[in-house]
């Protein structure tokens, strides 16, 4: 890395760029986002990239539906935490169920992020549901569906005073020689009245996360 004091060695790079754009010499030649040659340095073991190339597969929402089987395969035990029921629209029976229950479900793109490209059935209009159904029919393998969850609410300040808004918690879990669950996490809150979408890209915000000592 070039600095005002000369060049400095970099040991770890925190990556938020999609794999395709990471290195124009290895992936997309038109990318101006990544670093030319970074994959050669990575392969040589001279730098650590986090998130590592290829880890995006774990962000595929269809992978989530397989987690109970994955946990049992690697641990030999049933998962302690149950999954949210998830229908893979790539499967005929699931697709049929989803199409018949669109007004009740949340439908998401398997590769989507930031709350984009999704349908929240209970809050959608008939027109929005009809338009989404056409997208779903054209590429069913691109979507999964889940029941609408009743998220908790927290009070926030609005112009008229205090009002409830839906909230979720994203915990931080580190894995080395063992699993470390870090106290606290990221608490995301929907700022729009009635919204279940807490993503910052969709107008969501954050709240302080309080950890109470036992």
Residue, then its C-alpha position, 0 to 999 in steps of 0.5 A: x500500500x502506498x502511503x505518505x511515508x512510503x510503501x507498507x506491507x498489507x496482511x489482510x484485506x476486508x472485501x466488500x466487492x463481488x468476486x467478479x469485480x475483484x481482479x480484472x486480470x482474473x475475472x471481469x476485465x472491465x472491472x475498475x473496482x478491484x485490484x489488478x493481480x490481487x488473486x496472484x498475491x492471494x494464491x501465493x499466500x501473501x495476503x488474506x482476503x476476508x471475505x474470501x473469494x467464493x464465500x458468496x455461495x453461503x449468501x445464496x438464500x437457497x442454501x439456507x433451506x438446506x442448513x438442517x441437513x448441512x448441520x446434521x451432515x457435519x456434526x452428526x446431530x440435529x440442529x438446535x435452532x429450527x429454520x424458518x420454513x422455506x420453499x425453493x421455487x425451483x421445485x415444482x411442488x414448492x413453486x405451486x404452493x408459493x403461487x397459490x399463497x403469494x399474498x401470505x408469503x415473503x418471496x426473495x431472490x436467492x442472490x439478492x441483498x439489501x432488501x431488493x427484488x422481494x415481495x412482502x405479500x401481506x403488505x403488497x397491493x394486488x397489482x404488485x402481487x400480479x406483477x411479481x407472479x409474472x417474474x416468478x413464473x419466468x425464473x422460478x429458480x431465482x426465488x425462495x419463499x418464507x412465511x411472514x414473520x412477526x418481528x418484535x418492535x422497539x420504540x423510536x422517535x418520530x415527528x409525533x412522538x414515540x412509535x413502534x417499529x419492527x426490529x431484528x438482531x444480527x449476532x456476530x459469531x467468530x470461528x477459529x479453533x472453536x465457535x465464539x458468540x460475541x456479546x451484542x450484535x447489529x440491531x436493525x430497525x425499520x423506520x417506515x410504519x408497518x414495514x418489515x424490511x430493516x435493510x439500510x438500503x431500504x430506509x432502515x436504521x440501527x439501534x443501540x444493542x444492550x447486553x445485560x450482565x447476568 
